[in-house]
Each structure stands twice: as C-alpha cells, then as structure tokens.
C-alpha cells in the first residue's frame, strides 16, 4: 500500500487530511445543532430547555462511540504503521462485540432510568416530560450512534477522511429533512426531533456497513464477525478510555452546571446555556476536525518508528489549530447576539449573558492544547495520562471552583469557572506533552 502519511511533507499532509476532517466535523456539529434549531424555533423555549437538560446524557453516546472507535482507530493506525496484518484482522470483530455490549446496556439503562436522570440533571417538573420523551426516543438508536461513530473513527484512522466526511454529510441531510417533516409538517414536537436524529445516525451507520463490506478498506476488516481476543479488546478499551473519560467528565461538568443553574437561576438560564453550549460545540468543531486528522498521522508514523515526523505533526497541527481558534473567537466576540439568536430568535440577551458568552468562547484559543494531547497519547499507545488529566479537570478543578463562584456571583460564576478551569488544564497538558515528545525515542512501537 502506498502510504503517503509516512512520507508526504507535513504541511501538505495536514491540509490534505484536515480540510475534509474539518468539513466532516462541521457537518457533524450542524447535525447536533439541528434539533436545537428546530425545537427552539418551532416548539418553544421551554421545550428547548427540556431537550438541553438531556444534552449531557446524549453526549455520552458520543463518548462511547469515541471510546470504541478511538481505541480501535488508534490500534489500527499503529498496526498499519507496523504492517501487522494479524492484528489488523482482529480489530473490527472485537469492536463490533464491544459496541453491541455497550449499546444494549446503555439503551436498557436509559429506558428504565430516564425520569430520575432528567431530574438529576436539574430538570424541573415543567421540563421532565419533555426531557424524558427526548431521552427515551434517542435511546432506541444508541447502537447506531455508537457503532456509526466508531466505524467512522476507523475509516479516519486509515487516512480516508474525505470518505468519512461524505458519510457524515449523508446523515446530516437525512436529519435536516426529517426534522422539517416531523416537526414543521407533522407537528411531532420533541419526539419528532429525536426520531429524525435516530434516522440520521442509522443512515450514517449503514454507510459504514457498505464501506466495510466492500473493497474499500486498506486491511482485511472481517466486518461481519463478532470476536473476542482479550488483548485486542483490552487495548481498544484502554486506548479509547481517554475519549470516554473526557466525555463522562463533560457529563459530570454539565450535570454540575445544570444543578447550579437550577439553584441560582431559572428556565431562561437553562435555555441560554443550552444555546451557548451548542454554539461553542459548533465553534470548536474545526479544531476537533484537525484533531481527528492528527490521529492517523501520529499513530502510523509512531508505528513505523518515525519519531521526528511525530514531533513535526504535533507542532504543525497544534499551532494551526490555535490560529483557527483565535479567528473563531474574534467572530464570536464581535457578533454574539446574531449567533445566539439562531437558536433563540425571540430572546433579548442581557449584558451579563453576552459577557458570559464571550468569556466562555474565548477559551477556544488554548483549547487545542488538551485536544492535541488527548489525540497524541492514545496514538502512541499511552491512554492513562489523558484519562487522568480529564478526571483532574472536573473533580479537582472545575466542580469546587464552580460551586464557590456561583455562590458568590450567581450564574455568571459558572462561566468564569469554565474559563479558568480550561486555562489550567491547557497549561498542564502542554507541559506533559512536551516532556513526552522529548523522550519519544525511548518508546518502542512494539510497546504501544
């Protein structure tokens, strides 16, 4: 196989892989935003608040997909660099079994515990019915979401980011069309938004099935099998753990936020945070796209023992991501009302809300540092450090700071806590990543 990831000039390689990855992640982000836009505009602000309190649990689906696919993708990229055909054949069967187990357990848990979960998220009685309806509906497609995202990670790990982007765009178009039909034409409300999302993710997963059962993969996928090899599945779980821990910690963070908003604010504050978070999610997606593009570059070059190219990749991608983050921050800083009114068109935003939005979005300048670290360490076979960093981010820093700040200045203190937490985490991630890059030669690819 002619593997240009091991030879192409780094700047050219970054552009070739990043452009489709960025477009793919932007499309994916729009897909996540579509429900909020249709619900906020055609159902109402209270319905949007009900959907927003379920967002942390909905994001858990993404975290599990990132764990399964991120671990399988990291293992795949290292094996491709080493040309380890035997390990390559075992990756997808083990990923399939892991997805099946995780998906069934998650679906059952949500169907049973949806009501207490929504209440735990800070949902008032007015929001519980809406939140439970949305959460239980999307639970039916948990396996599609987890496996669809996981399979897409594997395709990216091969370096085929354009194809991954095409599959994402097909799912997006499906979601948009069905949101319009279900909500605007049929009046199905929040349930319609959830079913449209389910259908979009099902189509997304079907695209992956077509790819893996065809002649496209650069390895023998053995897609139609379930497999259990203790070492392979263990490594998939270990290398994917940082993505899952990061998402679970984000869930805990949002749980804390919604509980604090319920304590110090009201439904309007909940709807506002839901809008801010979705905008922030969309703004960071170009950087997340580059993060995805970085993974096969680091993994395959590490597997091939090309350590200088690993360092070059980290530098090139990191500085480019920080530049993009700065540009996006300026855009959000200059026109905050216009951006937020896409989701909440009838809302008149207070000066404090605008200030909180600007502060929250400003962390996009330093966010690439932990983003790169979360990709870099699993791609060299080291998943424990970013997982520990994600744990420390929430448990040690954010939660106590947010509780203290909110008790002093109310809801605005939550946004201040978010800002300072990410500044501290970026500094820590930068230090540990630089130390690892300097000692890269001490790691033999076979140890990954």
Backbone torsions as a table, in degrees:
resi	resn	phi	psi	omega
1	UNK	NA	132.4	179.1
2	UNK	-80.6	101.3	-173.2
3	UNK	-102.1	95.9	-178.4
4	UNK	-72.9	-16.3	177.5
5	UNK	-60.5	-26.3	-179.4
6	UNK	-88.1	-8.6	-172.8
7	UNK	-133.3	-28.8	-171.9
8	UNK	-64.0	141.4	176.6
9	UNK	-51.8	138.0	-167.5
10	UNK	-61.9	-42.0	179.9
11	UNK	-61.7	-44.4	178.6
12	UNK	-65.4	-41.2	179.1
13	UNK	-63.6	-42.6	179.1
14	UNK	-58.9	-46.0	-180.0
15	UNK	-64.7	-43.1	-177.8
16	UNK	-62.7	-40.6	-178.8
17	UNK	-85.0	-34.3	-172.5
18	UNK	-75.0	-37.7	-175.8
19	UNK	-59.3	-51.1	176.5
20	UNK	-67.6	-31.5	179.0
21	UNK	-67.2	-42.0	178.1
22	UNK	-63.9	-46.6	179.3
23	UNK	-61.5	-41.4	178.6
24	UNK	-62.1	-42.7	-179.7
25	UNK	-72.1	-34.2	175.8
26	UNK	-63.7	-43.2	176.9
27	UNK	-62.4	-40.9	177.6
28	UNK	-62.7	-41.3	179.0
29	UNK	-66.2	-40.2	175.8
30	UNK	-61.5	-37.8	177.6
31	UNK	-59.0	-40.8	178.0
32	UNK	-71.8	-27.7	-177.4
33	UNK	-82.1	-24.3	-172.9
34	UNK	-56.7	-45.5	-179.8
35	UNK	-56.4	-45.3	-178.9
36	UNK	-63.5	-41.0	-179.6
37	UNK	-63.6	-49.0	-177.8
38	UNK	-68.3	-42.2	179.4
39	UNK	-66.5	-45.6	-178.9
40	UNK	-63.3	-36.5	-176.2
41	UNK	-87.1	-35.8	-170.2
42	UNK	-113.0	-9.3	177.2
43	UNK	-114.3	-47.2	175.6
44	UNK	138.7	166.5	-176.1
45	UNK	-67.8	-37.8	178.6
46	UNK	-64.5	-40.6	176.8
47	UNK	-63.2	-39.6	177.6
48	UNK	-63.0	-39.9	177.6
49	UNK	-63.2	-39.0	177.9
50	UNK	-63.9	-41.5	176.5
51	UNK	-67.6	-38.4	-176.5
52	UNK	-62.9	-36.7	-178.7
53	UNK	-70.0	-16.4	177.0
54	UNK	-89.7	-6.3	-174.1
55	UNK	-56.4	-41.9	179.4
56	UNK	-59.0	-39.4	180.0
57	UNK	-71.9	-40.2	176.9
58	UNK	-60.4	-37.3	177.9
59	UNK	-67.5	-22.9	177.4
60	UNK	-63.1	-33.7	175.5
61	UNK	-57.7	-43.7	179.5
62	UNK	-65.0	-38.1	179.4
63	UNK	-64.3	-40.9	178.8
64	UNK	-69.2	-38.7	174.9
65	UNK	-63.4	-38.9	178.2
66	UNK	-68.6	-34.7	177.5
67	UNK	-65.8	-51.4	-177.9
68	UNK	-64.5	-50.7	-177.5
69	UNK	-74.7	-37.7	179.5
70	UNK	-65.5	-41.4	177.6
71	UNK	-66.7	-45.7	178.5
72	UNK	-64.2	-39.3	-180.0
73	UNK	-67.1	-41.3	178.2
74	UNK	-63.5	-44.0	178.8
75	UNK	-64.2	-40.5	179.9
76	UNK	-63.9	-45.1	-176.6
77	UNK	-64.9	-39.4	177.5
78	UNK	-65.9	-42.3	179.3
79	UNK	-65.1	-36.7	175.7
80	UNK	-63.3	-42.4	177.7
81	UNK	-62.7	-36.4	179.9
82	UNK	-84.7	-12.2	-174.7
83	UNK	58.8	45.9	-179.4
84	UNK	-92.6	88.0	-174.2
85	UNK	-63.8	-36.6	-177.9
86	UNK	-63.5	-45.5	179.3
87	UNK	-68.2	-36.7	179.6
88	UNK	-58.8	-37.4	-178.3
89	UNK	-69.0	-23.4	-174.4
90	UNK	-94.3	-8.6	-171.1
91	UNK	-69.3	-52.8	-176.0
92	UNK	-66.3	-42.5	176.6
93	UNK	-57.4	-40.0	177.6
94	UNK	-69.2	-37.5	177.1
95	UNK	-64.6	-39.2	178.9
96	UNK	-60.7	-46.1	-179.4
97	UNK	-64.9	-42.3	179.7
98	UNK	-63.2	-40.4	177.7
99	UNK	-62.9	-44.0	-179.3
100	UNK	-60.6	-46.2	-179.4
101	UNK	-62.8	-50.5	-177.2
102	UNK	-63.8	-42.8	-177.4
103	UNK	-64.6	-43.9	-179.8
104	UNK	-65.2	-44.8	180.0
105	UNK	-63.0	-44.5	-178.4
106	UNK	-65.0	-44.4	179.7
107	UNK	-59.8	-47.5	179.5
108	UNK	-61.2	-42.7	-178.7
109	UNK	-63.5	-41.8	-178.5
110	UNK	-70.0	-42.1	179.0
111	UNK	-60.6	-35.8	-178.0
112	UNK	-81.1	-42.1	-169.7
113	UNK	-109.5	18.8	-175.5
114	UNK	-57.5	-45.8	-176.2
115	UNK	-63.5	-53.0	177.8
116	UNK	-62.7	-30.9	178.9
117	UNK	-65.1	-44.8	179.7
118	UNK	-63.1	-40.5	177.0
119	UNK	-64.3	-39.8	179.2
120	UNK	-62.1	-33.2	179.6
121	UNK	-73.2	-2.0	178.7
122	UNK	99.9	9.9	-179.4
123	UNK	-71.5	124.2	175.6
124	UNK	-74.1	172.3	-179.4
125	UNK	-58.7	-31.5	179.7
126	UNK	-66.8	-26.2	-176.0
127	UNK	-101.0	-15.4	-172.5
128	UNK	-61.1	-47.4	-176.2
129	UNK	-59.6	-46.8	179.7
130	UNK	-63.6	-46.4	-178.2
131	UNK	-62.9	-42.6	-179.3
132	UNK	-65.9	-41.8	178.1
133	UNK	-58.1	-48.2	-178.5
134	UNK	-64.8	-45.3	-174.8
135	UNK	-66.3	-45.8	-179.6
136	UNK	-65.7	-34.2	-178.9
137	UNK	-68.5	-46.8	-178.8
138	UNK	-69.7	-19.8	178.7
139	UNK	-63.3	-29.2	-179.0
140	UNK	-63.7	-21.9	-178.8
141	UNK	-109.1	22.2	-177.2
142	UNK	-57.7	-43.7	-178.9
143	UNK	-64.7	-40.5	177.5
144	UNK	-60.1	-43.5	-178.0
145	UNK	-66.1	-46.4	-176.6
146	UNK	-67.9	-48.0	-177.9
147	UNK	-72.8	-36.2	178.3
148	UNK	-60.6	-46.8	178.7
149	UNK	-68.4	-41.1	179.7
150	UNK	-61.4	-45.7	178.3
151	UNK	-62.5	-36.3	178.9
152	UNK	-66.2	-35.7	175.2
153	UNK	-60.4	-40.9	-179.6
154	UNK	-65.5	-41.4	177.7
155	UNK	-61.8	-41.0	176.8
156	UNK	-63.9	-38.9	-179.0
157	UNK	-62.4	-26.2	173.8
158	UNK	-71.6	-16.1	-174.8
159	UNK	96.2	8.4	-177.2
160	UNK	-97.9	65.5	-174.2
161	UNK	-75.5	-26.7	176.9
162	UNK	-65.1	-41.9	178.9
163	UNK	-65.5	-41.7	177.3
164	UNK	-59.9	-38.0	178.8
165	UNK	-66.3	-41.1	179.0
166	UNK	-61.0	-44.0	178.7
167	UNK	-61.5	-41.4	177.8
168	UNK	-62.7	-38.6	-179.0
169	UNK	-67.9	-33.3	177.7
170	UNK	-65.5	-43.4	176.8
171	UNK	-62.9	-39.2	179.6
172	UNK	-62.6	-48.3	-178.9
173	UNK	-60.1	-40.6	177.2
174	UNK	-59.7	-45.6	-178.9
175	UNK	-62.9	-44.8	-178.8
176	UNK	-62.3	-49.4	-177.9
177	UNK	-60.2	-44.9	-177.0
178	UNK	-73.7	-31.9	173.0
179	UNK	-59.1	-44.8	179.2
180	UNK	-62.2	-45.4	-178.6
181	UNK	-66.2	-48.5	-173.4
182	UNK	-71.4	-38.6	-174.7
183	UNK	-91.9	-53.3	-173.5
184	UNK	-76.2	-46.6	-175.0
185	UNK	-84.0	-42.8	-174.9
186	UNK	-98.5	-12.3	177.4
187	UNK	65.8	35.4	-178.4
188	UNK	-82.3	-5.0	174.5
189	UNK	63.1	-140.5	-175.6
190	UNK	-61.9	-40.1	178.4
191	UNK	-60.4	-36.9	178.0
192	UNK	-63.5	-40.4	177.8
193	UNK	-62.3	-41.4	-179.3
194	UNK	-66.8	-42.6	179.9
195	UNK	-67.7	-33.5	176.1
196	UNK	-64.5	-41.5	176.3
197	UNK	-62.6	-43.6	178.7
198	UNK	-58.1	-45.3	-178.6
199	UNK	-65.1	-40.4	178.3
200	UNK	-61.4	-41.7	179.4
201	UNK	-71.1	-33.1	176.6
202	UNK	-64.1	-43.3	177.5
203	UNK	-64.0	-40.3	176.9
204	UNK	-57.1	-45.5	179.9
205	UNK	-67.8	-38.7	179.8
206	UNK	-62.5	-37.4	176.5
207	UNK	-59.0	-41.6	177.7
208	UNK	-63.9	-40.2	179.2
209	UNK	-59.5	-45.2	-179.7
210	UNK	-60.7	-41.1	-179.4
211	UNK	-65.2	-50.5	-173.7
212	UNK	-71.3	-22.0	177.3
213	UNK	-91.8	-1.1	178.4
214	UNK	-100.5	-155.2	-176.4
215	UNK	-103.0	11.3	-175.0
216	UNK	-75.0	-38.5	-173.8
217	UNK	-60.3	147.7	179.2
218	UNK	-88.0	10.0	178.3
219	UNK	-146.8	169.9	177.4
220	UNK	-83.2	103.6	-168.8
221	UNK	-77.4	-27.2	-173.7
222	UNK	48.7	48.4	-170.0
223	UNK	-64.4	-36.7	-172.0
224	UNK	-83.5	19.1	-179.0
225	UNK	-117.3	152.1	166.4
226	UNK	-104.7	134.2	-177.2
227	UNK	-136.7	150.8	173.8
228	UNK	-136.3	102.3	168.8
229	UNK	-115.5	116.2	-171.1
230	UNK	-52.1	-44.6	-177.2
231	UNK	-67.6	-43.6	-178.2
232	UNK	-66.4	-48.9	-179.6
233	UNK	-64.5	-37.7	177.8
234	UNK	-62.2	-39.8	179.6
235	UNK	-72.3	-36.0	174.9
236	UNK	-59.7	-47.0	-179.6
237	UNK	-65.2	-41.5	-177.3
238	UNK	-67.9	-43.3	-178.8
239	UNK	-75.0	-25.8	177.0
240	UNK	-87.5	-11.0	-176.0
241	UNK	-57.0	-41.3	179.7
242	UNK	-56.8	-39.3	179.1
243	UNK	-64.9	-41.9	179.6
244	UNK	-68.9	-45.6	179.6
245	UNK	-60.4	-41.9	178.5
246	UNK	-59.4	-41.8	-178.9
247	UNK	-72.3	-39.8	177.8
248	UNK	-64.2	-40.4	177.5
249	UNK	-66.1	-34.4	174.9
250	UNK	-65.2	-37.7	176.4
251	UNK	-62.0	-45.3	178.4
252	UNK	-62.9	-39.6	177.6
253	UNK	-60.6	-46.7	-178.1
254	UNK	-70.7	-34.4	173.6
255	UNK	-59.1	-45.9	177.6
256	UNK	-60.3	-43.0	-178.8
257	UNK	-62.9	-48.7	-177.7
258	UNK	-65.7	-36.5	176.8
259	UNK	-65.9	-41.1	179.1
260	UNK	-68.5	-36.6	176.3
261	UNK	-64.4	-42.1	178.0
262	UNK	-61.9	-32.6	-178.4
263	UNK	-79.3	-38.4	-172.6
264	UNK	-111.8	-3.2	-178.1
265	UNK	-140.2	-144.2	-177.6
266	UNK	-151.5	-165.1	-178.2
267	UNK	-61.5	-38.8	179.7
268	UNK	-61.6	-38.1	178.3
269	UNK	-68.9	-35.6	177.5
270	UNK	-65.4	-45.5	178.6
271	UNK	-63.2	-39.1	179.7
272	UNK	-64.0	-45.0	179.0
273	UNK	-64.2	-38.7	176.5
274	UNK	-58.4	-40.9	178.1
275	UNK	-68.1	-45.2	-179.4
276	UNK	-61.2	-44.6	-177.8
277	UNK	-64.4	-40.3	-179.6
278	UNK	-68.2	-37.9	175.9
279	UNK	-64.8	-44.6	178.9
280	UNK	-60.9	-42.3	177.7
281	UNK	-58.0	-43.6	-179.6
282	UNK	-68.9	-39.8	-178.4
283	UNK	-63.8	-35.7	-177.4
284	UNK	-82.6	-8.5	-173.6
285	UNK	-63.2	-35.8	174.5
286	UNK	-58.0	-38.5	177.4
287	UNK	-69.5	-37.2	176.9
288	UNK	-65.4	-36.1	176.0
289	UNK	-60.4	-43.5	177.5
290	UNK	-67.4	-34.4	175.4
291	UNK	-60.3	-43.3	177.5
292	UNK	-64.0	-39.5	179.8
293	UNK	-67.2	-30.2	-180.0
294	UNK	-67.4	-32.5	-171.6
295	UNK	-57.4	-52.6	-179.9
296	UNK	-65.7	-28.8	179.6
297	UNK	-66.8	-48.2	178.7
298	UNK	-67.1	-48.5	-175.1
299	UNK	-62.1	-48.5	-177.2
300	UNK	-70.0	-38.9	178.5
301	UNK	-70.8	-34.8	174.8
302	UNK	-65.3	-44.4	178.1
303	UNK	-59.7	-33.0	179.3
304	UNK	-85.6	-0.5	178.9
305	UNK	76.7	19.8	-178.9
306	UNK	-96.8	78.4	-170.6
307	UNK	-71.2	-34.4	178.0
308	UNK	-63.7	-35.5	177.1
309	UNK	-69.6	-31.7	175.0
310	UNK	-62.0	-47.7	179.1
311	UNK	-61.7	-43.4	180.0
312	UNK	-61.9	-40.0	179.5
313	UNK	-63.7	-45.7	-179.5
314	UNK	-61.2	-46.7	179.7
315	UNK	-61.7	-49.5	-175.1
316	UNK	-62.4	-47.0	-178.4
317	UNK	-69.1	-41.6	-176.9
318	UNK	-62.3	-50.3	-177.6
319	UNK	-66.2	-35.4	177.7
320	UNK	-67.1	-41.5	178.7
321	UNK	-63.9	-39.6	178.6
322	UNK	-65.3	-36.7	176.6
323	UNK	-64.3	-43.6	177.5
324	UNK	-63.0	-42.0	178.6
325	UNK	-59.2	-39.6	179.3
326	UNK	-65.0	-41.7	-180.0
327	UNK	-64.9	-45.0	-179.8
328	UNK	-65.0	-35.7	177.3
329	UNK	-63.0	-42.1	179.6
330	UNK	-61.3	-44.2	180.0
331	UNK	-61.0	-46.6	-179.9
332	UNK	-67.6	-32.6	-179.7
333	UNK	-69.6	-37.7	-174.9
334	UNK	-76.0	-38.8	-173.7
335	UNK	-127.4	59.0	-176.0
336	UNK	-66.3	-41.4	-177.3
337	UNK	-63.3	-44.2	-178.6
338	UNK	-60.7	-38.0	-179.7
339	UNK	-70.1	-48.1	-176.5
340	UNK	-67.5	-29.9	-178.3
341	UNK	-73.8	-7.6	172.4
342	UNK	-63.0	-36.1	-178.6
343	UNK	-96.0	-39.9	-178.5
344	UNK	-118.3	76.1	-171.6
345	UNK	-66.6	-27.3	-175.9
346	UNK	-95.5	4.3	-173.0
347	UNK	-89.1	134.6	170.8
348	UNK	-100.3	113.7	-173.0
349	UNK	-85.6	137.5	177.9
350	UNK	-76.5	163.1	178.5
351	UNK	-62.7	-33.8	178.3
352	UNK	-68.1	-38.3	177.6
353	UNK	-64.7	-42.4	178.7
354	UNK	-63.9	-41.7	178.9
355	UNK	-63.1	-41.0	178.8
356	UNK	-64.7	-41.6	178.2
357	UNK	-61.1	-46.8	-179.7
358	UNK	-62.5	-40.4	179.3
359	UNK	-65.0	-44.8	-178.4
360	UNK	-61.7	-45.3	-176.4
361	UNK	-71.3	-22.6	-177.2
362	UNK	-64.9	-18.1	-179.8
363	UNK	-72.8	-6.3	177.6
364	UNK	-61.4	-20.1	-178.9
365	UNK	-71.1	-36.5	-177.3
366	UNK	-103.1	-11.1	-176.7
367	UNK	-60.4	-29.6	177.8
368	UNK	-57.5	-25.1	-178.1
369	UNK	-64.9	-54.6	175.6
370	UNK	-66.6	-30.4	177.0
371	UNK	-59.2	-47.8	-179.6
372	UNK	-65.4	-40.4	-180.0
373	UNK	-62.0	-41.5	-179.1
374	UNK	-64.8	-30.0	176.8
375	UNK	-82.5	-43.0	-173.5
376	UNK	-62.6	-50.2	-172.9
377	UNK	-65.4	-47.8	175.4
378	UNK	-61.8	-30.9	-178.4
379	UNK	-71.0	-15.2	172.4
380	UNK	-107.8	15.3	175.4
381	UNK	83.9	17.3	-177.7
382	UNK	-122.1	95.4	-175.6
383	UNK	-96.3	-14.5	-171.5
384	UNK	-70.8	-40.2	-173.8
385	UNK	-63.8	-49.8	177.5
386	UNK	-64.6	-29.8	176.4
387	UNK	-64.3	-43.3	178.1
388	UNK	-64.3	-37.7	179.3
389	UNK	-64.1	-41.1	178.8
390	UNK	-65.0	-39.5	177.1
391	UNK	-62.7	-46.2	-178.7
392	UNK	-63.8	-34.7	-178.1
393	UNK	-56.6	-45.0	-176.1
394	UNK	-88.9	-51.7	-171.0
395	UNK	-71.7	-43.1	-174.3
396	UNK	-85.2	-38.4	-171.2
397	UNK	-104.6	-63.9	-166.8
398	UNK	-64.6	-52.7	-171.6
399	UNK	-58.0	-51.9	179.5
400	UNK	-64.1	-37.2	179.7
401	UNK	-66.7	-41.9	-179.1
402	UNK	-65.2	-43.2	179.5
403	UNK	-61.3	-43.7	-179.9
404	UNK	-66.1	-47.7	-176.2
405	UNK	-65.6	-41.1	-180.0
406	UNK	-65.8	-33.9	178.5
407	UNK	-68.6	-23.4	-179.1
408	UNK	-90.0	-47.7	-172.4
409	UNK	-123.3	9.0	176.9
410	UNK	81.2	-150.7	-174.3
411	UNK	-59.7	-34.3	179.4
412	UNK	-58.9	-29.3	179.2
413	UNK	-65.1	-27.1	178.2
414	UNK	-63.9	-44.4	-179.8
415	UNK	-67.9	-35.3	176.2
416	UNK	-64.8	-40.7	178.1
417	UNK	-63.6	-41.1	177.5
418	UNK	-59.6	-43.3	-179.2
419	UNK	-62.1	-52.5	-174.7
420	UNK	-71.2	-30.9	176.2
421	UNK	-61.2	-46.7	-177.6
422	UNK	-71.3	-27.9	174.4
423	UNK	-64.2	-47.1	-179.4
424	UNK	-63.5	-44.6	-178.6
425	UNK	-65.0	-38.6	178.4
426	UNK	-61.5	-41.7	178.9
427	UNK	-63.6	-46.3	179.8
428	UNK	-62.9	-44.6	-179.5
429	UNK	-62.6	-39.8	179.0
430	UNK	-62.3	-41.9	-178.7
431	UNK	-64.7	-49.2	-176.3
432	UNK	-69.1	-31.3	179.8
433	UNK	-71.4	-40.9	177.8
434	UNK	-61.8	-43.0	179.2
435	UNK	-62.6	-40.7	179.3
436	UNK	-65.9	-43.2	-178.8
437	UNK	-62.5	-35.8	179.6
438	UNK	-67.4	-29.8	-178.3
439	UNK	-106.7	27.5	-172.5
440	UNK	-64.2	-33.4	-178.6
441	UNK	-63.9	-20.5	-179.3
442	UNK	-74.8	-8.9	179.4
443	UNK	-100.6	115.7	175.0
444	UNK	-80.9	136.7	179.1
445	UNK	-52.5	-31.4	-178.2
446	UNK	-66.5	-18.5	179.7
447	UNK	-82.1	-12.4	-173.2
448	UNK	-61.2	NA	NA
